[in-house]
């Protein structure tokens, strides 16, 4: 997901397999977390690992202190470029690990 709020922005992998799949979501998150160092090395920096204990979902995100939609419109191209770069890096870092998951088996 790309998330842009009024004063912040992030790219994320939001894990939510749907209703009645809380355990599966947490299992996927735990499996990915065991590869945290490799994933962050491939990403090129630290990520925010959020188990979201009070929810059925989990999140792995990169937050950027570049502003959001409430900023001057002249900054929007920089925000967009930063998020696109982050998503490309997120995809490169997480995809090899996600493909290895055998969810629900």
C-alpha positions, 0 to 999 in steps of 0.5 A: 500500500501507499499511504499518504495522510495530511502530514506524513507518507509511507509504503507498507505491506499490510497483512490481512487475509480477512475475517477469521484469519488473525492467526494466519496473519500473525504467522505470516508476520512472524515468518517474515520477521525471522528474516528481518535482517535480510529483508532490511538489508535488501531494502536498504534500511530499517523498516517498522515491524508492527504486529498490531496486537489489538487488530487481526492484521500486521504491517511492515512499513517504511515511514517518510518524514517528507510530508503529505497531501496537506503540504504545499503542492510544489512538494507533491512530486518529491513525495510521489517520487520518494514513495515510488522508490520506497515501493520498488525497494519494498517489493524487491526486499519482501517478494522473495520471502513472501513467495516462499510462504506456504500459507494455510498449509 
